Amino acid sequence: MADLTALRVLVAVDRDGSISAAARALGLSQQAVSQRVRGLEREVGARLVARSTRGSALTETGRLVAAWAGEVVDAATRFDVAVEALRAPGATPLRVAASLTVAEYLLPAWLVRLRAAGVPGGDAVELTAVNSAGVVELVRAGSHDVGFVETPHPPEDLRRRTLGHDELVVVVGPDHAWARRATPLTSAELAATPLVTREPGSGTRAALEAALARHLAIEVADLPRPLAQLPTTAAVRATVAAGAGPAVLSLLAVRDALAAGSLRRVPLADLRLTRPLSVVWSPTLPRVPDAARALLEIIAAERTRTGEGRTMG
């Protein structure tokens, strides 16, 4: 069985672009990170990192294994958060459900600030990361206090407020033909191309389909079947980077890969793809916990400070 620390190391190498950058991010020596990677390579039976005089980079196999490892690491993190909440004597945990993009790229920093604020319940958070449709069902069932979704059509039966907007971008692997285009891609070309996508219920997929259907005056059913349908953003990223085909993902989720060159952005000529990021909660709950209110105030303050638009208060 693979060592969890080694999996965290591989995910960090994928995220940060090299062994040295991963070592800095994890607070480990470069030698320790290299040893973990070599141990994982022996366990897997394949080279995961290509080393050269120019540095280190994940192989295609390494990117695939890193995508799988990301799911394990995310699950372990959620487990740690839940167990920590159980250890807090008498604490009622704040129960948060979040879409995968929000859970991976936005919530961690928000929760650190919530803990530092010292609000009762703010140091005992149970986080469930699922797609936007799953978030809605958890909040609707009353098992979670608040939910964060990225769908263009939040449900009418839940209270909701928009936090801001997220940009979606077309990405391909560096060897894909679109990476060498001399002209921007048109929305009609994008709509005619089978994509590597998330599963139905994903806010990313729903936002893309709704935008193309609205812009081109077509039905969502007219769009081609996906080239591949995968359960996580990390899996989509790895599959696209390996050359399978194009995808549309949140800029939050691919910014590091674009900087590292493992993915290439393809400009769109006639359409800007955005989606709302919203918080939802049940109108039947007697009250939203103080920790939830504090979390929303933290989000509002941060997004106002960074100029990202009106937020919840």
Secondary structure as the mmCIF struct_conf table of DSSP 4:
data_model
#
loop_
_struct_conf.conf_type_id
_struct_conf.id
_struct_conf.beg_label_comp_id
_struct_conf.beg_label_asym_id
_struct_conf.beg_label_seq_id
_struct_conf.end_label_comp_id
_struct_conf.end_label_asym_id
_struct_conf.end_label_seq_id
HELX_RH_AL_P HELX_RH_AL_P1 LEU A 4 ASP A 16
BEND BEND1 GLY A 17 SER A 18
HELX_RH_AL_P HELX_RH_AL_P2 ILE A 19 LEU A 26
TURN_TY1_P TURN_TY1_P1 GLY A 27 GLY A 27
HELX_RH_AL_P HELX_RH_AL_P3 GLN A 30 VAL A 44
TURN_TY1_P TURN_TY1_P2 GLY A 45 GLY A 45
BEND BEND2 ALA A 46 ALA A 46
STRN STRN1 VAL A 49 SER A 52
TURN_TY1_P TURN_TY1_P3 THR A 53 ARG A 54
STRN STRN2 GLY A 55 LEU A 58
HELX_RH_AL_P HELX_RH_AL_P4 GLU A 60 ARG A 87
BEND BEND3 ALA A 88 ALA A 88
TURN_TY1_P TURN_TY1_P4 PRO A 89 GLY A 90
STRN STRN3 LEU A 94 ALA A 98
HELX_RH_AL_P HELX_RH_AL_P5 LEU A 100 TYR A 105
TURN_TY1_P TURN_TY1_P5 LEU A 106 LEU A 106
HELX_RH_AL_P HELX_RH_AL_P6 LEU A 107 ALA A 117
TURN_TY1_P TURN_TY1_P6 GLY A 118 GLY A 118
TURN_TY1_P TURN_TY1_P7 PRO A 120 ASP A 123
STRN STRN4 VAL A 125 ALA A 129
HELX_RH_AL_P HELX_RH_AL_P7 SER A 132 ALA A 141
TURN_TY1_P TURN_TY1_P8 GLY A 142 GLY A 142
BEND BEND4 SER A 143 ASP A 145
STRN STRN5 VAL A 146 VAL A 149
BEND BEND5 PRO A 152 HIS A 153
TURN_TY1_P TURN_TY1_P9 GLU A 156 ASP A 157
BEND BEND6 LEU A 158 LEU A 158
STRN STRN6 ARG A 159 VAL A 172
TURN_TY1_P TURN_TY1_P10 PRO A 174 ASP A 175
BEND BEND7 HIS A 176 HIS A 176
HELX_RH_3T_P HELX_RH_3T_P1 ALA A 177 ARG A 180
BEND BEND8 ALA A 182 THR A 183
HELX_LH_PP_P HELX_LH_PP_P1 PRO A 184 PRO A 184
STRN STRN7 LEU A 185 LEU A 185
HELX_LH_PP_P HELX_LH_PP_P2 THR A 186 THR A 186
HELX_RH_AL_P HELX_RH_AL_P8 SER A 187 ALA A 191
TURN_TY1_P TURN_TY1_P11 ALA A 192 ALA A 192
BEND BEND9 THR A 193 THR A 193
STRN STRN8 VAL A 196 ARG A 198
TURN_TY1_P TURN_TY1_P12 PRO A 200 GLY A 201
HELX_RH_AL_P HELX_RH_AL_P9 GLY A 203 LEU A 216
TURN_TY1_P TURN_TY1_P13 ALA A 217 ALA A 217
HELX_RH_3T_P HELX_RH_3T_P2 VAL A 220 ASP A 222
BEND BEND10 LEU A 223 LEU A 223
HELX_LH_PP_P HELX_LH_PP_P3 PRO A 224 PRO A 226
BEND BEND11 LEU A 227 LEU A 227
STRN STRN9 ALA A 228 LEU A 230
BEND BEND12 PRO A 231 THR A 232
HELX_RH_AL_P HELX_RH_AL_P10 THR A 233 ALA A 241
TURN_TY1_P TURN_TY1_P14 ALA A 242 GLY A 243
BEND BEND13 ALA A 244 ALA A 244
STRN STRN10 ALA A 247 SER A 250
HELX_RH_AL_P HELX_RH_AL_P11 LEU A 251 ALA A 260
TURN_TY1_P TURN_TY1_P15 GLY A 261 GLY A 261
BEND BEND14 SER A 262 LEU A 263
STRN STRN11 ARG A 264 VAL A 266
STRN STRN12 LEU A 268 LEU A 268
BEND BEND15 ALA A 269 ASP A 270
STRN STRN13 THR A 274 TRP A 281
TURN_TY1_P TURN_TY1_P16 PRO A 283 THR A 284
BEND BEND16 LEU A 285 PRO A 286
HELX_RH_AL_P HELX_RH_AL_P12 ASP A 290 ARG A 305
TURN_TY1_P TURN_TY1_P17 THR A 306 GLY A 307
#
